[in-house]
């Protein structure tokens, strides 16, 4: 059971690997969640870069500025590369903070899982009624189940970045049978995991 078409995710992953050889970036979004959880692969690529790296990307790809969404973009036939830069892009967590709170995972630089979860919560709030919002739900639950989060740190960071911590509990409570297939678990384990998570939040 896969959220996105395998040919699309394979093409996206191949591009991500090529990009990682050429440019220094912090990987956010669905691919970052995948590297923590090894559950659902992503379609689009989301990265945070400095302006030197942005120039390198512009030398290789057809780069466009999206002023409405305060980001840069590379559009392909199957997926997009969304690029966020300091002092311009507006994410739930400022790009400057994302760059300063990272760890290395399987050759990629990722935000710490608590920061990644907050970014996912911000995305979920903006698009909860869409298919991407459904994917955000799967990613949030995957991080809660498999990424060894520090819940105290997560709560402090939610306060810092003005994200309602109670939203996490709502997402856990609302998780249904349709979600299970994407989480690599069964009903019995997930029922126990939900109770455990709810006790933490």
C-alpha positions as CSV (number, residue, x, y, z in Angstrom):
1,X,0.0,0.0,0.0
2,X,1.6,3.2,-1.2
3,X,0.4,6.8,-1.0
4,X,2.0,8.0,-4.2
5,X,2.6,6.2,-7.5
6,X,5.8,4.1,-7.3
7,X,7.3,5.5,-10.6
8,X,6.9,9.0,-9.3
9,X,8.5,8.3,-5.9
10,X,11.3,6.4,-7.6
11,X,12.0,9.4,-9.9
12,X,11.8,11.8,-7.0
13,X,14.2,9.8,-4.9
14,X,16.7,9.5,-7.8
15,X,16.7,13.3,-8.2
16,X,17.1,13.7,-4.4
17,X,20.2,11.5,-4.4
18,X,21.7,13.5,-7.3
19,X,20.9,16.8,-5.6
20,X,22.5,15.5,-2.4
21,X,25.8,15.0,-4.2
22,X,25.9,18.5,-5.6
23,X,24.3,20.8,-3.1
24,X,24.4,21.3,0.7
25,X,20.8,21.4,2.1
26,X,18.6,20.4,5.0
27,X,15.9,18.0,3.8
28,X,12.5,18.6,5.2
29,X,9.0,17.4,4.2
30,X,7.9,13.9,3.4
31,X,11.3,12.6,2.3
32,X,12.8,13.6,5.7
33,X,10.0,11.8,7.4
34,X,10.7,8.7,5.3
35,X,14.3,8.7,6.4
36,X,13.3,8.6,10.0
37,X,10.4,6.1,9.7
38,X,10.9,4.1,6.4
39,X,7.2,4.2,5.9
40,X,5.6,6.2,3.1
41,X,7.9,7.7,0.4
42,X,7.4,11.2,-0.8
43,X,6.5,12.8,-4.2
44,X,7.8,16.3,-3.9
45,X,11.2,17.3,-2.5
46,X,11.4,20.0,0.1
47,X,14.8,21.5,1.1
48,X,16.2,24.5,3.0
49,X,19.4,26.0,1.5
50,X,21.6,29.0,1.9
51,X,22.0,31.4,-1.0
52,X,25.2,29.8,-2.3
53,X,23.4,26.5,-2.7
54,X,20.5,28.3,-4.3
55,X,22.8,29.6,-7.0
56,X,24.2,26.1,-7.6
57,X,20.6,24.8,-8.0
58,X,19.9,27.7,-10.4
59,X,22.9,26.7,-12.5
60,X,21.6,23.1,-12.9
61,X,17.8,23.4,-12.8
62,X,15.1,25.7,-14.2
63,X,14.6,27.6,-11.0
64,X,11.6,29.9,-10.4
65,X,10.8,32.3,-7.6
66,X,7.3,31.9,-6.1
67,X,6.7,35.2,-4.3
68,X,3.2,34.3,-3.2
69,X,4.5,31.3,-1.2
70,X,7.9,32.9,-0.3
71,X,9.9,30.0,-1.8
72,X,11.8,29.0,-4.9
73,X,10.6,26.1,-7.1
74,X,11.8,23.6,-9.7
75,X,8.9,22.0,-11.5
76,X,9.2,18.7,-13.3
77,X,6.5,16.7,-15.1
78,X,6.0,14.4,-12.1
79,X,7.0,16.3,-9.0
80,X,8.3,19.6,-7.6
81,X,11.4,20.7,-5.7
82,X,10.4,23.3,-3.2
83,X,13.3,25.4,-1.9
84,X,13.2,27.5,1.2
85,X,15.9,30.1,2.1
86,X,16.8,32.2,5.2
87,X,15.2,35.7,5.7
88,X,12.7,35.1,2.9
89,X,10.7,31.9,3.3
90,X,8.0,31.6,5.8
91,X,7.7,28.2,7.5
92,X,6.2,27.2,10.8
93,X,9.8,27.1,12.1
94,X,12.1,29.8,10.7
95,X,14.6,28.5,8.2
96,X,17.4,29.9,10.3
97,X,16.3,27.7,13.3
98,X,15.9,24.6,11.1
99,X,19.5,25.0,9.9
100,X,20.7,25.1,13.5
101,X,18.8,22.1,14.7
102,X,19.8,19.1,12.5
103,X,21.2,15.7,12.6
104,X,22.7,13.4,9.9
105,X,20.6,10.4,8.8
106,X,21.7,8.0,6.1
107,X,23.8,10.6,4.4
108,X,21.3,13.4,4.5
109,X,21.0,16.4,6.9
110,X,17.6,16.4,8.5
111,X,15.9,18.6,11.1
112,X,15.7,16.9,14.5
113,X,12.4,14.9,14.6
114,X,10.7,17.4,17.0
115,X,11.3,20.3,14.5
116,X,10.2,18.1,11.6
117,X,7.0,17.2,13.4
118,X,6.2,20.9,14.0
119,X,6.8,21.6,10.3
120,X,4.4,18.8,9.5
121,X,1.8,20.1,11.9
122,X,2.1,23.5,10.2
123,X,1.6,21.9,6.8
124,X,-1.4,19.8,8.2
125,X,-3.1,23.0,9.5
126,X,-2.9,24.6,6.1
127,X,-4.1,21.6,4.0
128,X,-5.9,19.2,6.3
129,X,-8.8,18.6,4.0
130,X,-6.7,17.7,1.0
131,X,-4.9,14.5,-0.1
132,X,-1.6,16.2,1.0
133,X,-3.2,16.8,4.4
134,X,-3.9,13.0,4.6
135,X,-0.3,12.3,3.8
136,X,0.7,14.9,6.5
137,X,-1.4,12.8,9.0
138,X,0.4,9.6,8.1
139,X,3.8,11.4,8.4
140,X,2.9,12.9,11.8
141,X,1.8,9.5,13.2
142,X,4.8,7.8,11.7
143,X,7.1,10.3,13.5
144,X,5.3,9.8,16.7
145,X,5.5,6.0,16.5
146,X,9.0,5.5,15.1
147,X,11.3,8.5,15.5
148,X,12.1,8.4,19.2
149,X,10.8,11.9,19.9
150,X,11.5,13.8,23.1
151,X,7.9,14.8,24.1
152,X,9.1,17.4,26.6
153,X,11.2,19.1,24.0
154,X,8.4,18.9,21.5
155,X,6.0,20.6,23.8
156,X,8.5,23.4,24.5
157,X,9.1,23.9,20.8
158,X,5.3,23.9,20.1
159,X,5.1,26.8,22.6
160,X,8.0,28.6,21.0
161,X,6.6,28.4,17.5
162,X,2.9,28.9,18.5
163,X,1.6,25.5,17.5
164,X,-1.3,24.2,19.6
165,X,0.2,21.1,21.3
166,X,-3.4,19.6,21.7
167,X,-3.6,19.2,17.9
168,X,-1.2,16.2,18.3
169,X,-3.7,14.5,20.6
170,X,-6.5,15.2,18.1
171,X,-4.6,13.6,15.3
172,X,-3.8,10.5,17.3
173,X,-7.5,10.2,18.4
174,X,-8.8,10.6,14.9
175,X,-6.5,8.0,13.3
176,X,-8.7,5.4,11.7
177,X,-8.5,2.0,9.9
178,X,-7.6,3.7,6.6
179,X,-4.4,5.0,8.2
180,X,-3.1,1.6,9.4
181,X,-2.1,0.4,6.0
182,X,0.4,3.2,5.7
183,X,1.9,2.8,9.2
184,X,3.3,-0.7,8.9
185,X,1.3,-1.9,11.8
186,X,-1.8,-3.9,12.7
187,X,-5.0,-3.0,14.6
188,X,-3.9,-4.6,17.9
189,X,-0.5,-2.9,18.0
190,X,-1.9,0.4,16.8
191,X,-4.6,0.4,19.5
192,X,-1.9,-0.1,22.2
193,X,0.4,2.5,20.6
194,X,-2.5,5.0,20.5
195,X,-3.1,4.6,24.3
196,X,0.6,5.0,25.0
197,X,0.9,8.1,22.8
198,X,-2.2,9.7,24.3
199,X,-0.8,9.2,27.8
200,X,2.3,11.1,26.7
201,X,0.3,14.0,25.2
